[in-house]
Amino acid sequence: MVVHSKLIESKVHLVKNALKSLKNDDGFVEEFPIGLIDINLWEWPQGVGIYGLYKYYKLTNDQETLQFLLDWFDQRIAEGLPEKNVNTMAPLLTLIHLAEETNDSKYIAVCDEWSTWIMEEMIRTGDGALQHMITGDPNDGQILIDTLFMTVLFLAKAGTYFKRPEYIEEAKNQFLIHIKYLYDKETGLFYHGWDFNENHNYGAVRWGRGNGWYTCGLLEFFEIVELEKSIKDYLLATWHSQVKALSKLQADSGLWHTVLDNPSSYEETSATAAFGYGIIKGVRKGYLDKAYLPIGLKALEAVMDVIDEQGVVQKVSYGTPVGLDDEFYKNIPISPMTYGQALAILLLVESIEFVTSETVKN
């Protein structure tokens, strides 16, 4: 695939605009306490969505997008923030970056309060792992791979911003614990979850988007904190094994299946965008051999192919709790989602950065 930066720029512009106005207009029945589709709510999908917009702003210096972000946080804070848990932490990753840029006292206060709560009050389960407590359910004894992106990245950034090294150490610890219980050595992939009460990986399903949170999240982690060589090498070796496994499971279309090693499960875009982002960025940053670049570019092409004329990313699976078998994941419905938009933006923005870096080299 030849990467055409102008085409990518037009696609990311469409996706960004669609994300800013995303609502549940089709009457999709949502069963969670806080809606996952509407951009103007505070939950993890919107948190990922907002982060995608922030990355777009950082690349383009688009002041309209910056103002959207500031207005979004001002409105949510004025409305009153929801209960604190793993998933409602997701918007804080963007907020703390904005606090750093604006020095806004209300942003700083929220980030201080919520990061302190992680350290002092968030429920821990086995080995001190952050329990995957969500809105309305503490999920006793449960950890999920999603936690690394939703909460741990913010905690690491809070550690650097507030100059609290103990936060950074806790973030490192959480990466190590989650790998211990969720990494499948036989396949190189991650299981979705682990239950400390019954000591099992639920259905031992190697779910696509869950794996994607590690593929893209680890490289975000590297940008937030300086790691000692031994830990960085360990995290990166795990990442390399995962990418190697992923390279063998990509469908002919360029997408990956929602259950990665089950071709009868549907092909899914948000996981694909996360994988493509991690692979292309890994090559650009020198973490990954260039032999993997065609896989990332094939993912890029596949994601662009499923962006409709309005900029809505198709083939995205809805919010997904941990399941007990492949069928559970195969039956998760498809819907436009804020995180589907955001992960596509991350992939598209990274692809523009990759093209720019290659142009400079040549």
Secondary structure as the mmCIF struct_conf table of DSSP 4:
data_model
#
loop_
_struct_conf.conf_type_id
_struct_conf.id
_struct_conf.beg_label_comp_id
_struct_conf.beg_label_asym_id
_struct_conf.beg_label_seq_id
_struct_conf.end_label_comp_id
_struct_conf.end_label_asym_id
_struct_conf.end_label_seq_id
HELX_RH_AL_P HELX_RH_AL_P1 SER A 5 LYS A 20
TURN_TY1_P TURN_TY1_P1 SER A 21 SER A 21
TURN_TY1_P TURN_TY1_P2 ASP A 25 ASP A 26
BEND BEND1 PHE A 32 ILE A 34
BEND BEND2 LEU A 36 ILE A 37
TURN_TY1_P TURN_TY1_P3 ILE A 39 ASN A 40
BEND BEND3 LEU A 41 LEU A 41
BEND BEND4 GLU A 43 GLU A 43
HELX_RH_AL_P HELX_RH_AL_P2 TRP A 44 THR A 60
HELX_RH_AL_P HELX_RH_AL_P3 GLN A 63 GLU A 79
BEND BEND5 ASN A 85 ASN A 85
TURN_TY1_P TURN_TY1_P4 VAL A 86 VAL A 86
HELX_RH_3T_P HELX_RH_3T_P1 ASN A 87 MET A 89
TURN_TY1_P TURN_TY1_P5 ALA A 90 PRO A 91
HELX_RH_AL_P HELX_RH_AL_P4 LEU A 92 THR A 102
HELX_RH_AL_P HELX_RH_AL_P5 SER A 105 GLU A 120
TURN_TY1_P TURN_TY1_P6 GLU A 121 GLU A 121
BEND BEND6 MET A 122 MET A 122
STRN STRN1 ARG A 124 ARG A 124
HELX_RH_3T_P HELX_RH_3T_P2 GLY A 126 GLY A 128
HELX_LH_PP_P HELX_LH_PP_P1 ALA A 129 ALA A 129
STRN STRN2 LEU A 130 LEU A 130
HELX_LH_PP_P HELX_LH_PP_P2 GLN A 131 GLN A 131
STRN STRN3 ILE A 134 ILE A 134
TURN_TY1_P TURN_TY1_P7 THR A 135 GLY A 136
STRN STRN4 ASP A 137 ASP A 137
TURN_TY1_P TURN_TY1_P8 ASP A 140 GLY A 141
STRN STRN5 GLN A 142 LEU A 144
TURN_TY1_P TURN_TY1_P9 ILE A 145 ASP A 146
HELX_RH_AL_P HELX_RH_AL_P6 THR A 147 THR A 147
HELX_RH_PI_P HELX_RH_PI_P1 LEU A 148 VAL A 152
HELX_RH_AL_P HELX_RH_AL_P7 LEU A 153 TYR A 161
TURN_TY1_P TURN_TY1_P10 PHE A 162 LYS A 163
HELX_RH_AL_P HELX_RH_AL_P8 PRO A 165 LEU A 182
STRN STRN6 TYR A 183 TYR A 183
TURN_TY1_P TURN_TY1_P11 LYS A 185 THR A 187
BEND BEND7 GLY A 188 GLY A 188
STRN STRN7 PHE A 190 PHE A 190
BEND BEND8 HIS A 192 HIS A 192
STRN STRN8 GLY A 193 ASP A 195
TURN_TY1_P TURN_TY1_P12 PHE A 196 ASN A 199
STRN STRN9 HIS A 200 HIS A 200
TURN_TY1_P TURN_TY1_P13 TYR A 202 GLY A 203
STRN STRN10 TRP A 207 TRP A 207
HELX_RH_AL_P HELX_RH_AL_P9 GLY A 208 ILE A 224
HELX_RH_AL_P HELX_RH_AL_P10 LYS A 229 SER A 247
TURN_TY1_P TURN_TY1_P14 LYS A 248 LEU A 249
TURN_TY1_P TURN_TY1_P15 ASP A 252 SER A 253
BEND BEND9 GLY A 254 GLY A 254
STRN STRN11 TRP A 256 HIS A 257
BEND BEND10 THR A 258 THR A 258
STRN STRN12 VAL A 259 VAL A 259
TURN_TY1_P TURN_TY1_P16 LEU A 260 ASP A 261
TURN_TY1_P TURN_TY1_P17 PRO A 263 SER A 264
BEND BEND11 SER A 265 SER A 265
HELX_LH_PP_P HELX_LH_PP_P3 TYR A 266 TYR A 266
STRN STRN13 GLU A 267 GLU A 268
HELX_RH_AL_P HELX_RH_AL_P11 THR A 269 LYS A 285
TURN_TY1_P TURN_TY1_P18 GLY A 286 GLY A 286
BEND BEND12 TYR A 287 LEU A 288
HELX_RH_3T_P HELX_RH_3T_P3 LYS A 290 TYR A 292
HELX_RH_AL_P HELX_RH_AL_P12 LEU A 293 ASP A 305
TURN_TY1_P TURN_TY1_P19 VAL A 306 VAL A 306
STRN STRN14 ILE A 307 ILE A 307
TURN_TY1_P TURN_TY1_P20 GLU A 309 GLN A 310
BEND BEND13 GLY A 311 GLY A 311
HELX_LH_PP_P HELX_LH_PP_P4 VAL A 312 VAL A 312
STRN STRN15 VAL A 313 VAL A 313
HELX_LH_PP_P HELX_LH_PP_P5 GLN A 314 GLN A 314
BEND BEND14 LYS A 315 LYS A 315
STRN STRN16 SER A 317 SER A 317
HELX_LH_PP_P HELX_LH_PP_P6 TYR A 318 GLY A 319
BEND BEND15 LEU A 324 ASP A 325
HELX_RH_AL_P HELX_RH_AL_P13 ASP A 326 LYS A 330
TURN_TY1_P TURN_TY1_P21 ASN A 331 ASN A 331
BEND BEND16 ILE A 332 ILE A 332
HELX_LH_PP_P HELX_LH_PP_P7 PRO A 333 PRO A 333
STRN STRN17 ILE A 334 ILE A 334
HELX_RH_AL_P HELX_RH_AL_P14 THR A 338 LYS A 361
#
